[in-house]
Amino acid sequence: MLFDRRLFSLIKSDKIQFYSALICGLLASAFTISQAYFLSRIINNVFLLGHTLERVKNILFLFAAASLLKAAFIFLQNIFSSKLVVEIKKNLRENIITNISSLGPIKIKSERTGEIVNTLLNGVDKLEDYFSKFLPQLFLAALIPLMILFFVLPKDLLSAIIFIVTAPIIPTFMFLIGSIAEKLNQKQWTTLSRMSAYFFDVLQGIPTLKLFNRTKETLKRIEDVTNIFRIKTLKVLRVAFLSALVLEVASTISVAVIAVAIGLRLLNGDFNFADALFILIIAPEFYLPLRQLGVSYHAGMEGVAAFERISLLIQTKNENQKTISSEHELKENQSIVFDNVSFTYEDRNEPAINSVSLVIEKGKVTALVGQTGSGKTTLMNMLLGFIKPQSGKIKYGNVDLNKIELNEFRKKISWLPQNPHLFNSTLLENIKLSKEDATYDDVVSAAMKAKIHNLISNLPNGYETKVSEAGSNFSGGEIQRIALARAYLRNAEIICVDEPTANLDPETEKEIMNNMYELYQEKTVLIIAHRLKTIEKADKIIVVKDGKILDEGKHDELMIKSEYYKKLIDEIEKDMSS
Ligand SMILES: Nc1ncnc2c1ncn2[C@@H]1O[C@H](COP(=O)(O)OP(=O)(O)OP(=O)(O)O)[C@@H](O)[C@H]1O
């Protein structure tokens, strides 16, 4: 269905712009009718009645005024439509971004980035024609012919009947052909999305493809994907051209039927010439909105097809939008409790976390240790709110995290992931990301604590230095320090750290680690620990195995009581010495 309620509801607050555009379209058509009326009178008066210029001066003036007003209303219609479209596209993109960010990194990873980018850019752009051309035309195609009929009916019943009989032919053809085109359009859009996702994958994986000498196969695959898209696009265009042709022929024949009916009566002398001319001039205008609807039908279908994908992205419920009730006010400095928490990933049979209960004590350092795949990251992602437990509770003090607004809780957290992301903006902005209202001096002081200030101030542009995409103009150690500066600036009460495992030389690693220990002072810290030093210094170590807590305690205690822990530490020591 081309009149999609969900799409129409996007107009929401911009209804005034939409209806203004519609009213301007209707007024422009009213002045087209006036133009036809005055023109028919001018021709009749000058050629049949032999009136002088002086005598037709008034009608000429009215004709010119109608022409000017028509042009003015078309201009205004375009302005209102453009404003409407800009607003809708802006709201839609904001909506998509908000929804994507509320999904959290785990769900986003399961989406294909290329597809999201295609939807965000091309998909939203496709709606431009839907709102600026198709939707107003849908209303105008219903209203303008009625308006013309209103003027023609009193002058000639036969012409009005021909209009009424022939008018449905164009929409009928349009919907018949359109239903075929609609399916083709959906397929074309799916192919385009897949192609974008594939290109994005290839772009990101170019070094890997080069390294494994797979460039040729990839080029062949690109050729195949592009060819499929070309064939599907041509199919859509073929149907679009065919539909335009059919609509043109149908409207031309209809106008011809009216012309013959009028001509015969004129020959017989039983029809007034001025009225006949008026109807003849106005006849193409009767079919014009229907034909234009046919032309924009293609744009409308593209918009609906694109919206199918967009709606998937904006429908994802923002589960985090919960309001805090007064009894759930967040207090300061509380311990965090995992109470019998379980979680299984969508595409897995075994739970990643299985009935886990643990306490992350306030003001203390808790380290998670365990083999790869044991569930450490999943536990941390739960605390960060990226994953919700499917059973059990996570509590901050007495407050269930499920019952509070996650963004409020997140304000209390600093996160140092293994590979911090730097954005393609200045160093200043990258550090300020953790505290929007920080001053320049705050940023410098945080950078000093993170021991990155000297490096930054020696750069030609200092804190205004542009960071390349994903920080590619900085080393792994430097990126870690910038992330550390973010954490110092944020000065949050809870710090979540996924300890870096690679990319750092021993000296840098030692310095960064020392820096981190300074940051941990008097904070509630949860670390996914990979270093013996960190583990030894932790106030509590939680040993994770196959999604369960195997043991917990201090390093010395665990070395005595847990064989499994001893084995883990042996492996860590081996890794560090290799
Ligand atoms: N997005 C995901 N979708 C499906 N399964 C996942 C996903 N992320 C993790 N898993 C699975 O969940 C289990 C726990 O993974 P998790 O990443 O929490 O382990 P980890 O202890 O942090 O491992 P590592 O030390 O290697 O980072 C593993 O079996 C893993 O394969």
The ligand as an SDF file (V2000), in Angstrom:
LIG
                    3D

 31 33  0  0  0  0  0  0  0  0999 V2000
   27.8030  -11.5090   20.5360 N   0  0  0  0  0  0  0  0  0  0  0  0
   27.8580  -12.8130   20.8230 C   0  0  0  0  0  0  0  0  0  0  0  0
   27.0110  -13.6600   20.2120 N   0  0  0  0  0  0  0  0  0  0  0  0
   27.0420  -14.9820   20.5220 C   0  0  0  0  0  0  0  0  0  0  0  0
   27.8560  -15.5310   21.4120 N   0  0  0  0  0  0  0  0  0  0  0  0
   28.7340  -14.7420   22.0600 C   0  0  0  0  0  0  0  0  0  0  0  0
   28.7830  -13.3310   21.7940 C   0  0  0  0  0  0  0  0  0  0  0  0
   29.7430  -12.7840   22.5740 N   0  0  0  0  0  0  0  0  0  0  0  0
   30.2700  -13.8170   23.2900 C   0  0  0  0  0  0  0  0  0  0  0  0
   29.6650  -14.9660   22.9740 N   0  0  0  0  0  0  0  0  0  0  0  0
   29.9300  -16.2960   23.5680 C   0  0  0  0  0  0  0  0  0  0  0  0
   29.7030  -16.2140   24.9610 O   0  0  0  0  0  0  0  0  0  0  0  0
   30.6880  -16.9070   25.6870 C   0  0  0  0  0  0  0  0  0  0  0  0
   31.3770  -15.9490   26.6710 C   0  0  0  0  0  0  0  0  0  0  0  0
   32.0490  -14.9630   25.9090 O   0  0  0  0  0  0  0  0  0  0  0  0
   32.8000  -13.7360   26.5840 P   0  0  0  0  0  0  0  0  0  0  0  0
   33.1810  -12.8040   25.4840 O   0  0  0  0  0  0  0  0  0  0  0  0
   31.9720  -13.2060   27.6780 O   0  0  0  0  0  0  0  0  0  0  0  0
   34.0960  -14.4620   27.1550 O   0  0  0  0  0  0  0  0  0  0  0  0
   35.4210  -13.8200   27.7520 P   0  0  0  0  0  0  0  0  0  0  0  0
   35.6860  -14.5640   29.0030 O   0  0  0  0  0  0  0  0  0  0  0  0
   35.2890  -12.3620   27.8610 O   0  0  0  0  0  0  0  0  0  0  0  0
   36.4680  -14.2020   26.6280 O   0  0  0  0  0  0  0  0  0  0  0  0
   37.8190  -13.3770   26.1900 P   0  0  0  0  0  0  0  0  0  0  0  0
   38.7440  -13.3990   27.3550 O   0  0  0  0  0  0  0  0  0  0  0  0
   38.3170  -14.1890   25.0470 O   0  0  0  0  0  0  0  0  0  0  0  0
   37.3730  -12.0080   25.7990 O   0  0  0  0  0  0  0  0  0  0  0  0
   31.6450  -17.4870   24.6530 C   0  0  0  0  0  0  0  0  0  0  0  0
   31.2640  -18.8320   24.4430 O   0  0  0  0  0  0  0  0  0  0  0  0
   31.4010  -16.6820   23.4100 C   0  0  0  0  0  0  0  0  0  0  0  0
   31.6100  -17.4520   22.2520 O   0  0  0  0  0  0  0  0  0  0  0  0
  1  2  1  0
  2  3  1  0
  2  7  2  0
  3  4  2  0
  4  5  1  0
  5  6  2  0
  6  7  1  0
  6 10  1  0
  7  8  1  0
  8  9  2  0
  9 10  1  0
 10 11  1  0
 11 12  1  0
 11 30  1  0
 12 13  1  0
 13 14  1  0
 13 28  1  0
 14 15  1  0
 15 16  1  0
 16 17  2  0
 16 18  1  0
 16 19  1  0
 19 20  1  0
 20 21  2  0
 20 22  1  0
 20 23  1  0
 23 24  1  0
 24 25  2  0
 24 26  1  0
 24 27  1  0
 28 29  1  0
 28 30  1  0
 30 31  1  0
M  END
$$$$
